[in-house]
Amino acid sequence: MHVVTLGPAGTYSHRAAQSIADGSVSFRESVTEIVAAVADGEFERGVVPVENSIEGSVDESLDALADREVSVVQEIVSPIRHALLAQAPEFDTVASHPQALAQCREYLKENYPDVAQEAVASTARGVERAREDPSVAAIGHPANDGSPAQGGGEGDGLQRIAENIQDRDSNATRFLVVAPESARSDAGGKTSLVVYPGANYPGLLLELLESFAEREINLSRAESRPSGRRLGDYCFHFDIEAGLYEARTTQALEEIEEICANGWVCRLGSYDTEHVVE
């Protein structure tokens, strides 16, 4: 199965993608590009980060899933263990993905208050910056130090200045496995939905939520995102702990579709969760 995810090699997304790939993993620089590549049939699967236990949802992932016709067929949950990597203990800048920088906010504030922070496309891209420039450190997976044991070559290794620098030991990220729309499944213990009501009035969100609550369907996530059509216009992302195959889910969605008669309801699909520990 040909899988695409955030690159370059060594990102946390790459490690999640390796758990489902039966061959090589390809890379793109953004979630938007990954979802588009799957929607256009270039790849069978894409792996994108959707939520972190410290920093919350990845907005780009939510927007991309709402904009393209794809499905979600699996969830991968992985603990995130950040290391500070550099050529030497002294450096002027820390480069990493914005989420990684945010997940280590307190550590950086306490230990490196005067060091500049540089947001880059991925943790692995930050590691590349640190390898190229001795004044730059990176935040990433400790295996990205480039040591011979990790496949690094002579002279390209980085020092592990510190490990487990994330602000909370419970730090974990949810990744979604994206597939073409035709691969959508109704089976699984969890379902992702995107709902665009096409309306705005007092009690609208309550009506949507009651459709689930009255049928004892638990929501594990509910979030609004701008629709992009006009200011103050929103769509809603729901993750529910029920499969599309269940009668209660069918009933709830029929009611929601009536509420959203001027909008639409996107069933991204039902799926199960795999925990990947490295």
C-alpha positions in Angstrom: 0.0 0.0 0.0 1.5 3.3 -1.1 1.2 5.9 1.7 1.9 9.6 1.8 2.4 11.8 4.9 4.3 14.8 6.2 7.9 14.8 5.3 10.8 14.7 5.2 11.7 11.3 6.7 11.7 11.1 10.4 8.6 13.1 11.3 6.1 11.7 13.8 3.7 11.4 10.9 6.2 9.3 9.1 6.5 6.9 12.1 2.7 6.6 12.2 2.5 6.0 8.4 5.1 3.2 8.7 2.6 1.3 10.9 0.2 0.8 7.9 2.6 0.9 4.9 3.6 -2.3 3.2 6.2 -0.5 1.1 7.8 2.9 0.8 6.3 6.1 2.3 6.2 9.2 0.2 6.2 12.8 1.6 4.5 16.1 1.1 5.1 19.4 2.8 1.6 20.1 4.0 -1.6 18.3 5.1 -3.5 20.0 2.3 -1.2 18.5 -0.3 -1.5 15.0 1.3 -5.4 15.1 1.3 -5.4 16.4 -2.2 -3.0 13.7 -3.4 -5.3 11.0 -2.0 -8.5 12.6 -3.3 -6.9 12.8 -6.8 -6.0 9.1 -6.7 -2.3 9.6 -6.6 -2.0 7.6 -3.3 -4.0 4.8 -1.7 -3.7 6.3 1.8 -2.5 9.4 3.5 -1.7 9.9 7.2 -2.3 13.3 8.8 -2.2 14.6 12.4 -5.6 15.7 13.5 -5.3 16.3 17.3 -2.7 16.6 20.0 -3.4 16.1 23.7 -1.7 19.4 24.7 -2.3 21.7 21.8 -5.6 20.4 20.5 -6.8 20.1 16.9 -4.7 20.6 13.8 -6.8 23.2 12.0 -5.2 22.5 8.6 -6.3 18.9 8.8 -9.9 19.7 9.7 -10.1 22.2 6.8 -8.6 19.8 4.3 -11.0 17.0 5.3 -13.9 19.4 4.8 -12.7 20.6 1.5 -12.0 17.4 -0.4 -14.0 14.2 -1.1 -12.1 11.6 0.9 -12.8 9.1 3.7 -11.3 8.2 7.0 -10.6 4.5 7.5 -8.4 4.3 10.6 -7.1 6.2 13.6 -3.6 5.9 14.9 -2.7 7.2 18.4 1.0 7.6 19.2 2.8 9.0 22.3 5.0 12.0 21.5 8.4 12.1 23.1 10.3 15.2 22.1 14.1 15.7 22.3 16.2 18.8 21.9 18.8 18.1 19.2 21.8 20.3 18.2 25.4 20.1 17.1 26.5 21.6 20.4 24.9 22.8 23.6 25.1 26.5 22.6 22.6 27.7 19.9 20.6 30.8 19.0 17.5 29.4 17.5 15.2 26.4 18.0 13.4 25.2 14.9 10.5 22.8 14.7 6.8 22.4 13.7 4.6 25.0 15.5 2.8 22.2 17.4 6.1 20.8 18.7 7.3 24.2 19.8 4.0 24.8 21.6 4.1 21.4 23.2 7.5 22.3 24.8 6.6 25.9 25.6 7.3 25.7 29.3 10.5 23.9 28.9 11.8 26.4 26.4 10.7 29.3 28.6 12.4 28.0 31.6 15.7 26.8 30.0 16.1 28.9 26.9 14.2 32.2 27.4 16.5 34.1 25.1 16.6 31.6 22.2 14.6 32.5 19.2 11.9 30.1 17.9 11.5 29.3 14.2 8.4 27.5 12.9 9.0 25.1 10.0 6.9 22.6 8.1 7.7 19.6 10.2 9.9 18.4 13.1 12.1 16.6 10.6 12.6 19.8 8.6 13.7 21.4 11.9 16.3 18.6 12.3 17.6 19.3 8.8 18.0 23.0 9.8 20.0 21.9 12.9 22.3 19.6 10.8 23.0 22.4 8.3 23.5 25.2 10.9 25.3 24.9 14.2 23.5 27.9 15.5 20.1 26.1 15.2 18.7 23.4 17.5 15.7 21.2 16.7 12.8 19.6 18.6 12.0 16.2 17.3 12.0 12.4 17.9 15.2 11.4 19.7 16.0 8.9 16.9 16.5 11.9 14.6 19.9 12.6 16.1 21.4 11.0 13.0 23.7 8.6 15.0 25.1 5.6 13.2 22.7 3.4 15.1 19.8 5.4 13.6 21.2 5.3 10.1 23.2 8.5 10.2 26.4 9.0 8.4 29.7 10.3 9.7 29.6 13.9 10.6 25.8 14.4 10.3 24.9 13.4 13.9 23.3 15.7 16.4 23.7 15.7 20.1 20.7 14.9 22.3 20.9 18.0 24.4 17.8 16.8 26.4 15.0 14.2 26.1 11.4 14.1 27.2 11.1 17.9 27.0 7.4 18.0 26.3 5.4 19.9 28.9 3.3 16.9 29.8 4.2 13.2 29.9 0.8 12.3 28.6 1.6 14.1 25.3 0.0 12.1 22.4 -1.2 12.7 18.9 -4.1 11.3 16.9 -3.4 10.6 13.3 -6.2 9.9 10.7 -5.6 7.5 7.8 -7.2 9.2 4.8 -8.4 7.1 1.8 -10.4 7.8 -1.4 -14.1 8.4 -0.8 -14.9 4.9 -2.3 -13.0 3.2 0.6 -15.4 4.6 3.2 -16.6 2.0 5.7 -19.7 2.0 7.9 -18.0 -0.5 10.3 -15.9 0.6 13.3 -16.3 1.9 16.8 -15.8 5.6 16.0 -17.1 7.9 13.2 -15.9 11.3 12.0 -18.5 13.7 10.5 -18.4 17.2 9.1 -21.7 19.2 9.3 -22.4 22.4 7.5 -25.9 23.7 8.6 -26.2 26.4 6.1 -28.1 28.4 8.8 -27.5 30.3 12.0 -30.1 30.8 14.7 -30.3 30.5 18.5 -30.2 26.8 19.6 -28.9 25.4 16.3 -25.9 23.8 17.9 -28.0 22.5 20.7 -30.3 20.8 18.2 -27.4 19.1 16.5 -26.0 17.9 19.8 -29.4 16.6 21.1 -29.6 14.4 18.0 -26.7 12.4 19.5 -27.5 12.8 23.2 -31.1 11.5 22.8 -29.7 8.3 21.3 -26.9 7.9 23.9 -24.2 8.5 21.3 -21.1 9.9 23.0 -19.2 12.8 21.3 -15.5 12.4 21.8 -14.9 15.7 19.9 -17.0 18.6 18.7 -15.4 21.6 17.1 -16.4 24.5 14.8 -14.3 25.8 11.9 -15.0 28.8 9.6 -16.7 27.6 6.4 -14.6 30.0 4.3 -17.8 31.4 2.7 -18.3 34.5 4.8 -17.4 35.9 8.2 -19.4 34.2 11.0 -20.3 31.1 8.9 -19.2 27.8 10.3 -19.1 24.1 9.8 -18.9 21.5 12.7 -16.5 18.6 13.0 -17.9 15.7 15.2 -16.2 12.5 16.3 -18.7 10.1 17.8 -18.3 6.8 19.6 -20.6 4.8 17.3 -20.4 3.3 13.9 -22.4 4.3 10.8 -23.8 0.8 10.7 -25.7 1.3 13.9 -29.4 2.1 13.8 -29.0 4.9 16.4 -26.3 6.6 14.2 -28.5 6.4 11.1 -31.4 7.9 13.1 -29.3 10.7 14.5 -27.9 11.6 11.0 -31.4 11.6 9.4 -32.4 14.1 12.0 -29.3 16.2 11.5 -29.8 16.2 7.8 -33.3 17.7 8.3 -31.8 20.4 10.5 -29.2 21.1 7.8 -31.6 21.2 4.9 -29.9 24.2 3.5 -26.4 22.8 4.0 -24.8 19.3 4.0 -23.6 16.4 6.1 -20.3 14.6 5.2 -19.8 11.1 6.6 -16.1 10.7 6.5 -16.4 7.1 7.7 -16.3 4.7 10.6 -13.0 3.2 11.8 -11.1 1.6 14.7 -8.1 2.8 16.6 -4.5 1.5 16.6 -2.0 2.5 19.2 1.6 2.8 18.0 4.3 3.0 20.7 7.9 3.7 19.8 
